[in-house]
Amino acid sequence: MKINIGIVGYGNLGKSVEKLLQNNENFNLIAIFSRRDITSIFDTKVEKFNNILNYKNKIDIMILCGGSLSDIEKQTTKVIKYFDCINTFDTHSKIYDEKLRLEKIAKKYKHRLIMSCGWDPGIFSVIRALFYSLNKDFEPITFWGKGISLGHSEAIRKIDGVLDAVQFTVPNIDAVKLAKKGNKIETYEHNRECYVATLDNSKISQQKIENDIKNIPNYFKGQPTTVKFVSKEKIEKYKKSLSHRGEVIYYFKNNNENFGLDFSVTMSSNPDFTSCIVISYLNAIINLKRNKLDGVFLPIEIPISYLYPDYNQEEIIKKFS
């Protein structure tokens, strides 16, 4: 029996989730919910977000694919009351407080939410915790890029006067070299490269837009950030590049012996890779429910075996042990 799925939000991630759910033997995509007037590229039924309650008892799990700056927090608060959910909330500094806030709602309505489910936060969080357990005197260091950050790009687009934008996260190569040698990093770790197209009739100066971008908390404030104003056509060209990469580096010492671990990911499509992770955690929702567990869970809290259907967990444990 297939599990019925709904998608909230139809940007790059929503489209990727829809694509990967086509002809899936375990999950049946029922509808996409959006505040905008959209058309599904796969002819999936489209509904206004305000109609979401009409699907209570018709959809088992909602995948929330909106932006973390404002959409996911508001939408998850409403949706978790009526559905089990997965979201990709990625503002690292706010994850713990957001988990505590949503935990009260999820427990009250006896639903499950897997939050911050992506590659980072998400599976990189799991790797960092695993590495750190080896020696807590040393912390893993994470580098992202070069690649377009979907969340940061969306945050720029919400600035008054901005028509469209992309943001590339670029690691500082010198910092990466220091991390791999176990040396202290005393320089910046990343640069945020922002490319912005402004509205033709905007009365807001480019200087104000640049200042507004550099002062977005949790995204750019306090980080090395460059802003370049380009044409809409240039932005469209940049947006075709969905590749990204990331790396977790852990160097530690025990009894004067040196050890190094390195976990890296390369992806030709950031949203498609994130979608793979999200869909893999749909099984975790099912297993949490089967075991009568409700509340809010981060990937770091979920057993790996829960990512597989109950009927072949034993097989997976034998295969990979």
Phi and psi restraints in degrees (value plus and minus 20) as a CYANA .aco file:
   2 LYS   PHI     -94.5   -54.5
   2 LYS   PSI     129.5   169.5
   3 ILE   PHI    -110.4   -70.4
   3 ILE   PSI     112.3   152.3
   4 ASN   PHI    -105.9   -65.9
   4 ASN   PSI     111.1   151.1
   5 ILE   PHI    -140.7  -100.7
   5 ILE   PSI     124.6   164.6
   6 GLY   PHI    -144.4  -104.4
   6 GLY   PSI     130.3   170.3
   7 ILE   PHI    -135.8   -95.8
   7 ILE   PSI     110.9   150.9
   8 VAL   PHI    -130.8   -90.8
   8 VAL   PSI      94.8   134.8
   9 GLY   PHI      81.7   121.7
   9 GLY   PSI     116.8   156.8
  10 TYR   PHI    -154.0  -114.0
  10 TYR   PSI      28.4    68.4
  11 GLY   PHI    -108.9   -68.9
  11 GLY   PSI    -173.5  -133.5
  12 ASN   PHI     -77.3   -37.3
  12 ASN   PSI     -64.2   -24.2
  13 LEU   PHI     -88.7   -48.7
  13 LEU   PSI     -65.0   -25.0
  14 GLY   PHI     -78.6   -38.6
  14 GLY   PSI     -61.3   -21.3
  15 LYS   PHI     -86.2   -46.2
  15 LYS   PSI     -57.8   -17.8
  16 SER   PHI     -88.2   -48.2
  16 SER   PSI     -60.9   -20.9
  17 VAL   PHI     -82.7   -42.7
  17 VAL   PSI     -63.4   -23.4
  18 GLU   PHI     -78.7   -38.7
  18 GLU   PSI     -65.5   -25.5
  19 LYS   PHI     -80.7   -40.7
  19 LYS   PSI     -64.6   -24.6
  20 LEU   PHI     -94.6   -54.6
  20 LEU   PSI     -36.7     3.3
  21 LEU   PHI    -107.6   -67.6
  21 LEU   PSI     -26.4    13.6
  22 GLN   PHI     -84.0   -44.0
  22 GLN   PSI     108.3   148.3
  23 ASN   PHI      39.5    79.5
  23 ASN   PSI       7.5    47.5
  24 ASN   PHI     -95.8   -55.8
  24 ASN   PSI     113.2   153.2
  25 GLU   PHI     -96.1   -56.1
  25 GLU   PSI     -35.3     4.7
  26 ASN   PHI    -128.1   -88.1
  26 ASN   PSI     -42.0    -2.0
  27 PHE   PHI    -150.7  -110.7
  27 PHE   PSI     122.6   162.6
  28 ASN   PHI    -139.8   -99.8
  28 ASN   PSI      93.8   133.8
  29 LEU   PHI     -98.4   -58.4
  29 LEU   PSI      98.3   138.3
  30 ILE   PHI    -110.8   -70.8
  30 ILE   PSI     -67.9   -27.9
  31 ALA   PHI    -181.5  -141.5
  31 ALA   PSI     139.2   179.2
  32 ILE   PHI    -133.6   -93.6
  32 ILE   PSI     116.6   156.6
  33 PHE   PHI    -136.8   -96.8
  33 PHE   PSI     109.4   149.4
  34 SER   PHI    -167.0  -127.0
  34 SER   PSI     131.9   171.9
  35 ARG   PHI    -102.2   -62.2
  35 ARG   PSI     -36.1     3.9
  36 ARG   PHI    -116.5   -76.5
  36 ARG   PSI     144.8   184.8
  37 ASP   PHI    -103.4   -63.4
  37 ASP   PSI      89.9   129.9
  38 ILE   PHI    -148.4  -108.4
  38 ILE   PSI     144.2   184.2
  39 THR   PHI    -148.1  -108.1
  39 THR   PSI     107.0   147.0
  40 SER   PHI     -89.8   -49.8
  40 SER   PSI     117.1   157.1
  41 ILE   PHI     -94.8   -54.8
  41 ILE   PSI     -33.5     6.5
  42 PHE   PHI    -135.7   -95.7
  42 PHE   PSI      -3.5    36.5
  43 ASP   PHI      42.4    82.4
  43 ASP   PSI       6.2    46.2
  44 THR   PHI     -87.8   -47.8
  44 THR   PSI     125.8   165.8
  45 LYS   PHI     -81.3   -41.3
  45 LYS   PSI     114.9   154.9
  46 VAL   PHI    -135.0   -95.0
  46 VAL   PSI     113.4   153.4
  47 GLU   PHI    -150.0  -110.0
  47 GLU   PSI     133.9   173.9
  48 LYS   PHI     -87.3   -47.3
  48 LYS   PSI     126.7   166.7
  49 PHE   PHI     -77.0   -37.0
  49 PHE   PSI     -56.6   -16.6
  50 ASN   PHI     -86.2   -46.2
  50 ASN   PSI     -32.4     7.6
  51 ASN   PHI    -112.2   -72.2
  51 ASN   PSI     -11.3    28.7
  52 ILE   PHI     -83.5   -43.5
  52 ILE   PSI     -50.8   -10.8
  53 LEU   PHI     -88.0   -48.0
  53 LEU   PSI     -39.1     0.9
  54 ASN   PHI     -85.9   -45.9
  54 ASN   PSI     -33.0     7.0
  55 TYR   PHI    -127.2   -87.2
  55 TYR   PSI      -8.9    31.1
  56 LYS   PHI     -82.0   -42.0
  56 LYS   PSI     113.8   153.8
  57 ASN   PHI      53.6    93.6
  57 ASN   PSI     -18.7    21.3
  58 LYS   PHI    -129.4   -89.4
  58 LYS   PSI     -43.6    -3.6
  59 ILE   PHI    -141.3  -101.3
  59 ILE   PSI     113.8   153.8
  60 ASP   PHI    -107.1   -67.1
  60 ASP   PSI     -63.2   -23.2
  61 ILE   PHI    -155.5  -115.5
  61 ILE   PSI     112.0   152.0
  62 MET   PHI    -122.4   -82.4
  62 MET   PSI     111.9   151.9
  63 ILE   PHI    -123.6   -83.6
  63 ILE   PSI      96.0   136.0
  64 LEU   PHI    -113.9   -73.9
  64 LEU   PSI      98.9   138.9
  65 CYS   PHI    -136.5   -96.5
  65 CYS   PSI      -1.5    38.5
  66 GLY   PHI     -97.9   -57.9
  66 GLY   PSI    -199.1  -159.1
  67 GLY   PHI    -100.4   -60.4
  67 GLY   PSI     130.8   170.8
  68 SER   PHI     -99.1   -59.1
  68 SER   PSI     -38.5     1.5
  69 LEU   PHI     -81.3   -41.3
  69 LEU   PSI     -59.7   -19.7
  70 SER   PHI    -168.6  -128.6
  70 SER   PSI     -55.7   -15.7
  71 ASP   PHI     -84.5   -44.5
  71 ASP   PSI     -73.2   -33.2
  72 ILE   PHI     -82.6   -42.6
  72 ILE   PSI     -61.5   -21.5
  73 GLU   PHI     -79.8   -39.8
  73 GLU   PSI     -68.1   -28.1
  74 LYS   PHI     -87.6   -47.6
  74 LYS   PSI     -65.1   -25.1
  75 GLN   PHI     -90.4   -50.4
  75 GLN   PSI     -60.2   -20.2
  76 THR   PHI     -82.5   -42.5
  76 THR   PSI     -59.8   -19.8
  77 THR   PHI     -75.1   -35.1
  77 THR   PSI     -59.2   -19.2
  78 LYS   PHI    -101.4   -61.4
  78 LYS   PSI     -67.0   -27.0
  79 VAL   PHI     -88.9   -48.9
  79 VAL   PSI     -55.0   -15.0
  80 ILE   PHI     -84.2   -44.2
  80 ILE   PSI     -37.9     2.1
  81 LYS   PHI     -90.4   -50.4
  81 LYS   PSI     -43.3    -3.3
  82 TYR   PHI    -142.8  -102.8
  82 TYR   PSI     -34.2     5.8
  83 PHE   PHI    -163.5  -123.5
  83 PHE   PSI     133.4   173.4
  84 ASP   PHI     -89.2   -49.2
  84 ASP   PSI     127.2   167.2
  85 CYS   PHI    -161.1  -121.1
  85 CYS   PSI     138.1   178.1
  86 ILE   PHI    -150.1  -110.1
  86 ILE   PSI     114.2   154.2
  87 ASN   PHI    -150.4  -110.4
  87 ASN   PSI     150.5   190.5
  88 THR   PHI    -138.5   -98.5
  88 THR   PSI      13.6    53.6
  89 PHE   PHI     -72.3   -32.3
  89 PHE   PSI     104.6   144.6
  90 ASP   PHI    -147.2  -107.2
  90 ASP   PSI      -0.6    39.4
  91 THR   PHI    -106.1   -66.1
  91 THR   PSI      75.1   115.1
  92 HIS   PHI     -70.9   -30.9
  92 HIS   PSI     -64.5   -24.5
  93 SER   PHI     -88.4   -48.4
  93 SER   PSI     -34.7     5.3
  94 LYS   PHI    -129.4   -89.4
  94 LYS   PSI     -23.4    16.6
  95 ILE   PHI     -80.3   -40.3
  95 ILE   PSI     -68.3   -28.3
  96 TYR   PHI     -83.9   -43.9
  96 TYR   PSI     -66.3   -26.3
  97 ASP   PHI     -84.3   -44.3
  97 ASP   PSI     -57.8   -17.8
  98 GLU   PHI     -86.2   -46.2
  98 GLU   PSI     -58.7   -18.7
  99 LYS   PHI     -81.2   -41.2
  99 LYS   PSI     -65.3   -25.3
 100 LEU   PHI     -82.9   -42.9
 100 LEU   PSI     -60.4   -20.4
 101 ARG   PHI     -84.3   -44.3
 101 ARG   PSI     -66.7   -26.7
 102 LEU   PHI     -95.2   -55.2
 102 LEU   PSI     -43.1    -3.1
 103 GLU   PHI     -78.8   -38.8
 103 GLU   PSI     -60.5   -20.5
 104 LYS   PHI     -82.4   -42.4
 104 LYS   PSI     -60.7   -20.7
 105 ILE   PHI     -90.3   -50.3
 105 ILE   PSI     -66.2   -26.2
 106 ALA   PHI     -81.2   -41.2
 106 ALA   PSI     -61.5   -21.5
 107 LYS   PHI     -86.5   -46.5
 107 LYS   PSI     -60.7   -20.7
 108 LYS   PHI     -80.5   -40.5
 108 LYS   PSI     -61.5   -21.5
 109 TYR   PHI    -118.7   -78.7
 109 TYR   PSI     -14.9    25.1
 110 LYS   PHI      36.6    76.6
 110 LYS   PSI      27.2    67.2
 111 HIS   PHI    -138.6   -98.6
 111 HIS   PSI     151.5   191.5
 112 ARG   PHI    -140.0  -100.0
 112 ARG   PSI     119.2   159.2
 113 LEU   PHI    -151.8  -111.8
 113 LEU   PSI     106.1   146.1
 114 ILE   PHI    -120.1   -80.1
 114 ILE   PSI      95.7   135.7
 115 MET   PHI    -132.2   -92.2
 115 MET   PSI     139.7   179.7
 116 SER   PHI      36.0    76.0
 116 SER   PSI      27.4    67.4
 117 CYS   PHI    -121.0   -81.0
 117 CYS   PSI      77.1   117.1
 118 GLY   PHI    -180.6  -140.6
 118 GLY   PSI    -170.9  -130.9
 119 TRP   PHI    -111.7   -71.7
 119 TRP   PSI     -55.1   -15.1
 120 ASP   PHI    -177.3  -137.3
 120 ASP   PSI      91.0   131.0
 121 PRO   PHI     -89.2   -49.2
 121 PRO   PSI     137.6   177.6
 122 GLY   PHI     121.3   161.3
 122 GLY   PSI    -136.4   -96.4
 123 ILE   PHI     -89.3   -49.3
 123 ILE   PSI     -47.5    -7.5
 124 PHE   PHI     -86.4   -46.4
 124 PHE   PSI     -53.7   -13.7
 125 SER   PHI     -81.4   -41.4
 125 SER   PSI     -61.9   -21.9
 126 VAL   PHI     -82.2   -42.2
 126 VAL   PSI     -64.6   -24.6
 127 ILE   PHI     -84.6   -44.6
 127 ILE   PSI     -64.4   -24.4
 128 ARG   PHI     -79.2   -39.2
 128 ARG   PSI     -63.7   -23.7
 129 ALA   PHI     -84.6   -44.6
 129 ALA   PSI     -59.7   -19.7
 130 LEU   PHI     -84.0   -44.0
 130 LEU   PSI     -67.9   -27.9
 131 PHE   PHI     -80.5   -40.5
 131 PHE   PSI     -66.5   -26.5
 132 TYR   PHI     -83.0   -43.0
 132 TYR   PSI     -47.8    -7.8
 133 SER   PHI     -85.0   -45.0
 133 SER   PSI     -40.1    -0.1
 134 LEU   PHI     -93.2   -53.2
 134 LEU   PSI     -54.6   -14.6
 135 ASN   PHI    -182.8  -142.8
 135 ASN   PSI      89.6   129.6
 136 LYS   PHI    -101.8   -61.8
 136 LYS   PSI     -13.4    26.6
 137 ASP   PHI    -104.7   -64.7
 137 ASP   PSI     -28.7    11.3
 138 PHE   PHI    -150.2  -110.2
 138 PHE   PSI     121.1   161.1
 139 GLU   PHI    -131.8   -91.8
 139 GLU   PSI     122.3   162.3
 140 PRO   PHI     -84.6   -44.6
 140 PRO   PSI     130.5   170.5
 141 ILE   PHI    -137.6   -97.6
 141 ILE   PSI     113.8   153.8
 142 THR   PHI    -133.7   -93.7
 142 THR   PSI     115.4   155.4
 143 PHE   PHI    -142.0  -102.0
 143 PHE   PSI     123.4   163.4
 144 TRP   PHI    -143.4  -103.4
 144 TRP   PSI     118.8   158.8
 145 GLY   PHI      85.3   125.3
 145 GLY   PSI     159.8   199.8
 146 LYS   PHI     -98.8   -58.8
 146 LYS   PSI     116.9   156.9
 147 GLY   PHI    -198.2  -158.2
 147 GLY   PSI     145.9   185.9
 148 ILE   PHI     -98.2   -58.2
 148 ILE   PSI     108.5   148.5
 149 SER   PHI    -110.1   -70.1
 149 SER   PSI      97.8   137.8
 150 LEU   PHI     -86.2   -46.2
 150 LEU   PSI     -63.3   -23.3
 151 GLY   PHI     -86.3   -46.3
 151 GLY   PSI     -62.4   -22.4
 152 HIS   PHI     -87.7   -47.7
 152 HIS   PSI     -58.0   -18.0
 153 SER   PHI     -83.4   -43.4
 153 SER   PSI     -62.4   -22.4
 154 GLU   PHI     -84.4   -44.4
 154 GLU   PSI     -57.0   -17.0
 155 ALA   PHI     -82.4   -42.4
 155 ALA   PSI     -59.0   -19.0
 156 ILE   PHI     -86.5   -46.5
 156 ILE   PSI     -59.7   -19.7
 157 ARG   PHI     -82.1   -42.1
 157 ARG   PSI     -40.8    -0.8
 158 LYS   PHI    -104.6   -64.6
 158 LYS   PSI     -24.8    15.2
 159 ILE   PHI     -93.6   -53.6
 159 ILE   PSI     115.6   155.6
 160 ASP   PHI     -78.0   -38.0
 160 ASP   PSI     112.4   152.4
 161 GLY   PHI      74.5   114.5
 161 GLY   PSI     -28.7    11.3
 162 VAL   PHI    -111.3   -71.3
 162 VAL   PSI     108.0   148.0
 163 LEU   PHI    -105.3   -65.3
 163 LEU   PSI     -67.2   -27.2
 164 ASP   PHI    -180.5  -140.5
 164 ASP   PSI     140.5   180.5
 165 ALA   PHI    -183.5  -143.5
 165 ALA   PSI     135.0   175.0
 166 VAL   PHI    -155.7  -115.7
 166 VAL   PSI     131.3   171.3
 167 GLN   PHI    -150.0  -110.0
 167 GLN   PSI     102.9   142.9
 168 PHE   PHI    -116.9   -76.9
 168 PHE   PSI     109.9   149.9
 169 THR   PHI    -113.8   -73.8
 169 THR   PSI     105.4   145.4
 170 VAL   PHI    -145.1  -105.1
 170 VAL   PSI      97.9   137.9
 171 PRO   PHI     -91.1   -51.1
 171 PRO   PSI     127.9   167.9
 172 ASN   PHI    -100.4   -60.4
 172 ASN   PSI      92.5   132.5
 173 ILE   PHI     -78.5   -38.5
 173 ILE   PSI     -58.1   -18.1
 174 ASP   PHI     -83.0   -43.0
 174 ASP   PSI     -58.2   -18.2
 175 ALA   PHI     -86.6   -46.6
 175 ALA   PSI     -58.9   -18.9
 176 VAL   PHI     -81.9   -41.9
 176 VAL   PSI     -64.0   -24.0
 177 LYS   PHI     -82.2   -42.2
 177 LYS   PSI     -61.5   -21.5
 178 LEU   PHI     -83.7   -43.7
 178 LEU   PSI     -62.0   -22.0
 179 ALA   PHI     -82.2   -42.2
 179 ALA   PSI     -59.8   -19.8
 180 LYS   PHI     -93.2   -53.2
 180 LYS   PSI     -35.9     4.1
 181 LYS   PHI    -117.9   -77.9
 181 LYS   PSI     -22.9    17.1
 182 GLY   PHI      57.8    97.8
 182 GLY   PSI      -3.5    36.5
 183 ASN   PHI    -108.7   -68.7
 183 ASN   PSI     133.9   173.9
 184 LYS   PHI     -88.1   -48.1
 184 LYS   PSI     114.9   154.9
 185 ILE   PHI    -112.1   -72.1
 185 ILE   PSI      94.9   134.9
 186 GLU   PHI    -133.4   -93.4
 186 GLU   PSI      -2.5    37.5
 187 THR   PHI    -145.3  -105.3
 187 THR   PSI     155.9   195.9
 188 TYR   PHI     -89.7   -49.7
 188 TYR   PSI     132.0   172.0
 189 GLU   PHI    -116.1   -76.1
 189 GLU   PSI     -48.4    -8.4
 190 HIS   PHI    -161.8  -121.8
 190 HIS   PSI     137.8   177.8
 191 ASN   PHI    -140.0  -100.0
 191 ASN   PSI     119.8   159.8
 192 ARG   PHI    -121.1   -81.1
 192 ARG   PSI      91.3   131.3
 193 GLU   PHI    -120.6   -80.6
 193 GLU   PSI      93.0   133.0
 194 CYS   PHI    -128.0   -88.0
 194 CYS   PSI     111.6   151.6
 195 TYR   PHI    -138.9   -98.9
 195 TYR   PSI     104.1   144.1
 196 VAL   PHI    -149.6  -109.6
 196 VAL   PSI     113.4   153.4
 197 ALA   PHI    -128.7   -88.7
 197 ALA   PSI     111.6   151.6
 198 THR   PHI    -120.3   -80.3
 198 THR   PSI     139.3   179.3
 199 LEU   PHI     -86.3   -46.3
 199 LEU   PSI     117.6   157.6
 200 ASP   PHI     -80.7   -40.7
 200 ASP   PSI     -56.8   -16.8
 201 ASN   PHI    -118.6   -78.6
 201 ASN   PSI      -6.1    33.9
 202 SER   PHI     -91.3   -51.3
 202 SER   PSI     115.4   155.4
 203 LYS   PHI    -115.6   -75.6
 203 LYS   PSI     -17.5    22.5
 204 ILE   PHI    -107.8   -67.8
 204 ILE   PSI     109.7   149.7
 205 SER   PHI     -90.8   -50.8
 205 SER   PSI     133.7   173.7
 206 GLN   PHI     -81.7   -41.7
 206 GLN   PSI     -54.4   -14.4
 207 GLN   PHI     -82.6   -42.6
 207 GLN   PSI     -60.9   -20.9
 208 LYS   PHI     -87.1   -47.1
 208 LYS   PSI     -61.9   -21.9
 209 ILE   PHI     -80.6   -40.6
 209 ILE   PSI     -64.7   -24.7
 210 GLU   PHI     -81.3   -41.3
 210 GLU   PSI     -64.2   -24.2
 211 ASN   PHI     -83.8   -43.8
 211 ASN   PSI     -60.1   -20.1
 212 ASP   PHI     -82.5   -42.5
 212 ASP   PSI     -61.6   -21.6
 213 ILE   PHI     -82.8   -42.8
 213 ILE   PSI     -69.0   -29.0
 214 LYS   PHI     -87.4   -47.4
 214 LYS   PSI     -32.1     7.9
 215 ASN   PHI    -129.8   -89.8
 215 ASN   PSI      -6.9    33.1
 216 ILE   PHI     -92.3   -52.3
 216 ILE   PSI      95.1   135.1
 217 PRO   PHI     -84.8   -44.8
 217 PRO   PSI     128.1   168.1
 218 ASN   PHI      52.0    92.0
 218 ASN   PSI     -28.2    11.8
 219 TYR   PHI    -138.3   -98.3
 219 TYR   PSI     -71.8   -31.8
 220 PHE   PHI    -148.4  -108.4
 220 PHE   PSI     -48.4    -8.4
 221 LYS   PHI     -78.1   -38.1
 221 LYS   PSI     107.0   147.0
 222 GLY   PHI      63.3   103.3
 222 GLY   PSI     -17.3    22.7
 223 GLN   PHI    -134.2   -94.2
 223 GLN   PSI     128.6   168.6
 224 PRO   PHI     -80.6   -40.6
 224 PRO   PSI      96.5   136.5
 225 THR   PHI    -155.8  -115.8
 225 THR   PSI     110.3   150.3
 226 THR   PHI    -135.3   -95.3
 226 THR   PSI     121.8   161.8
 227 VAL   PHI    -144.1  -104.1
 227 VAL   PSI     104.1   144.1
 228 LYS   PHI    -142.0  -102.0
 228 LYS   PSI     112.7   152.7
 229 PHE   PHI    -115.7   -75.7
 229 PHE   PSI     105.4   145.4
 230 VAL   PHI    -155.0  -115.0
 230 VAL   PSI     158.1   198.1
 231 SER   PHI     -98.7   -58.7
 231 SER   PSI     140.7   180.7
 232 LYS   PHI     -78.8   -38.8
 232 LYS   PSI     -57.4   -17.4
 233 GLU   PHI     -83.2   -43.2
 233 GLU   PSI     -58.2   -18.2
 234 LYS   PHI     -86.0   -46.0
 234 LYS   PSI     -60.6   -20.6
 235 ILE   PHI     -81.3   -41.3
 235 ILE   PSI     -64.2   -24.2
 236 GLU   PHI     -79.8   -39.8
 236 GLU   PSI     -58.0   -18.0
 237 LYS   PHI     -86.5   -46.5
 237 LYS   PSI     -64.2   -24.2
 238 TYR   PHI     -83.1   -43.1
 238 TYR   PSI     -58.5   -18.5
 239 LYS   PHI     -86.8   -46.8
 239 LYS   PSI     -36.7     3.3
 240 LYS   PHI     -92.3   -52.3
 240 LYS   PSI     -38.1     1.9
 241 SER   PHI    -109.6   -69.6
 241 SER   PSI      76.7   116.7
 242 LEU   PHI    -120.9   -80.9
 242 LEU   PSI     -11.6    28.4
 243 SER   PHI     -90.5   -50.5
 243 SER   PSI     134.6   174.6
 244 HIS   PHI    -179.0  -139.0
 244 HIS   PSI     150.5   190.5
 245 ARG   PHI    -174.9  -134.9
 245 ARG   PSI     146.1   186.1
 246 GLY   PHI    -178.0  -138.0
 246 GLY   PSI     140.3   180.3
 247 GLU   PHI    -172.1  -132.1
 247 GLU   PSI     114.2   154.2
 248 VAL   PHI    -131.1   -91.1
 248 VAL   PSI     101.2   141.2
 249 ILE   PHI    -134.7   -94.7
 249 ILE   PSI     110.7   150.7
 250 TYR   PHI    -154.0  -114.0
 250 TYR   PSI      98.3   138.3
 251 TYR   PHI    -142.6  -102.6
 251 TYR   PSI     109.1   149.1
 252 PHE   PHI    -168.3  -128.3
 252 PHE   PSI     145.5   185.5
 253 LYS   PHI    -143.6  -103.6
 253 LYS   PSI     121.2   161.2
 254 ASN   PHI    -154.7  -114.7
 254 ASN   PSI     100.1   140.1
 255 ASN   PHI      31.6    71.6
 255 ASN   PSI      25.2    65.2
 256 ASN   PHI      47.6    87.6
 256 ASN   PSI     -10.4    29.6
 257 GLU   PHI    -118.8   -78.8
 257 GLU   PSI     121.4   161.4
 258 ASN   PHI    -120.6   -80.6
 258 ASN   PSI     121.0   161.0
 259 PHE   PHI    -158.3  -118.3
 259 PHE   PSI     124.2   164.2
 260 GLY   PHI    -159.4  -119.4
 260 GLY   PSI     116.7   156.7
 261 LEU   PHI    -147.1  -107.1
 261 LEU   PSI     125.1   165.1
 262 ASP   PHI    -162.9  -122.9
 262 ASP   PSI     102.0   142.0
 263 PHE   PHI    -139.5   -99.5
 263 PHE   PSI     102.4   142.4
 264 SER   PHI    -152.0  -112.0
 264 SER   PSI     133.2   173.2
 265 VAL   PHI    -153.5  -113.5
 265 VAL   PSI     115.4   155.4
 266 THR   PHI    -143.5  -103.5
 266 THR   PSI     122.5   162.5
 267 MET   PHI    -164.1  -124.1
 267 MET   PSI     116.3   156.3
 268 SER   PHI     -99.3   -59.3
 268 SER   PSI     -39.5     0.5
 269 SER   PHI    -161.9  -121.9
 269 SER   PSI      90.4   130.4
 270 ASN   PHI     -77.3   -37.3
 270 ASN   PSI     -72.0   -32.0
 271 PRO   PHI     -84.0   -44.0
 271 PRO   PSI     -55.5   -15.5
 272 ASP   PHI     -87.4   -47.4
 272 ASP   PSI     -58.7   -18.7
 273 PHE   PHI     -87.3   -47.3
 273 PHE   PSI     -63.6   -23.6
 274 THR   PHI     -80.1   -40.1
 274 THR   PSI     -59.5   -19.5
 275 SER   PHI     -82.6   -42.6
 275 SER   PSI     -59.2   -19.2
 276 CYS   PHI     -78.8   -38.8
 276 CYS   PSI     -61.6   -21.6
 277 ILE   PHI     -87.7   -47.7
 277 ILE   PSI     -67.5   -27.5
 278 VAL   PHI     -77.3   -37.3
 278 VAL   PSI     -66.8   -26.8
 279 ILE   PHI     -86.7   -46.7
 279 ILE   PSI     -53.8   -13.8
 280 SER   PHI     -84.3   -44.3
 280 SER   PSI     -49.3    -9.3
 281 TYR   PHI    -104.8   -64.8
 281 TYR   PSI     -23.2    16.8
 282 LEU   PHI     -80.7   -40.7
 282 LEU   PSI     -58.1   -18.1
 283 ASN   PHI     -83.1   -43.1
 283 ASN   PSI     -52.6   -12.6
 284 ALA   PHI     -84.4   -44.4
 284 ALA   PSI     -59.5   -19.5
 285 ILE   PHI     -78.9   -38.9
 285 ILE   PSI     -64.6   -24.6
 286 ILE   PHI     -82.5   -42.5
 286 ILE   PSI     -62.7   -22.7
 287 ASN   PHI     -91.0   -51.0
 287 ASN   PSI     -54.7   -14.7
 288 LEU   PHI     -81.8   -41.8
 288 LEU   PSI     -64.1   -24.1
 289 LYS   PHI     -85.2   -45.2
 289 LYS   PSI     -62.2   -22.2
 290 ARG   PHI     -80.3   -40.3
 290 ARG   PSI     -54.3   -14.3
 291 ASN   PHI    -112.5   -72.5
 291 ASN   PSI      -6.6    33.4
 292 LYS   PHI      38.4    78.4
 292 LYS   PSI      20.1    60.1
 293 LEU   PHI    -128.6   -88.6
 293 LEU   PSI     107.0   147.0
 294 ASP   PHI    -145.7  -105.7
 294 ASP   PSI     150.0   190.0
 295 GLY   PHI     101.0   141.0
 295 GLY   PSI    -183.2  -143.2
 296 VAL   PHI    -131.8   -91.8
 296 VAL   PSI     111.9   151.9
 297 PHE   PHI    -149.6  -109.6
 297 PHE   PSI     118.7   158.7
 298 LEU   PHI    -115.3   -75.3
 298 LEU   PSI     134.9   174.9
 299 PRO   PHI     -72.5   -32.5
 299 PRO   PSI     -50.6   -10.6
 300 ILE   PHI     -84.9   -44.9
 300 ILE   PSI     -37.7     2.3
 301 GLU   PHI    -120.1   -80.1
 301 GLU   PSI     -22.8    17.2
 302 ILE   PHI    -126.0   -86.0
 302 ILE   PSI     107.6   147.6
 303 PRO   PHI     -79.7   -39.7
 303 PRO   PSI     121.5   161.5
 304 ILE   PHI     -77.7   -37.7
 304 ILE   PSI     -55.7   -15.7
 305 SER   PHI     -81.7   -41.7
 305 SER   PSI     -43.4    -3.4
 306 TYR   PHI     -89.7   -49.7
 306 TYR   PSI     -32.6     7.4
 307 LEU   PHI    -100.1   -60.1
 307 LEU   PSI     -20.5    19.5
 308 TYR   PHI    -138.7   -98.7
 308 TYR   PSI     131.1   171.1
 309 PRO   PHI     -76.9   -36.9
 309 PRO   PSI     129.2   169.2
 310 ASP   PHI     -74.3   -34.3
 310 ASP   PSI     -57.3   -17.3
 311 TYR   PHI     -90.1   -50.1
 311 TYR   PSI     -36.8     3.2
 312 ASN   PHI    -144.6  -104.6
 312 ASN   PSI       0.5    40.5
 313 GLN   PHI     -82.9   -42.9
 313 GLN   PSI     -62.3   -22.3
 314 GLU   PHI     -82.3   -42.3
 314 GLU   PSI     -61.8   -21.8
 315 GLU   PHI     -80.7   -40.7
 315 GLU   PSI     -61.6   -21.6
 316 ILE   PHI     -86.1   -46.1
 316 ILE   PSI     -62.1   -22.1
 317 ILE   PHI     -81.0   -41.0
 317 ILE   PSI     -62.8   -22.8
 318 LYS   PHI     -85.4   -45.4
 318 LYS   PSI     -59.9   -19.9
 319 LYS   PHI     -87.4   -47.4
 319 LYS   PSI     -59.6   -19.6
 320 PHE   PHI    -129.1   -89.1
 320 PHE   PSI     -16.4    23.6
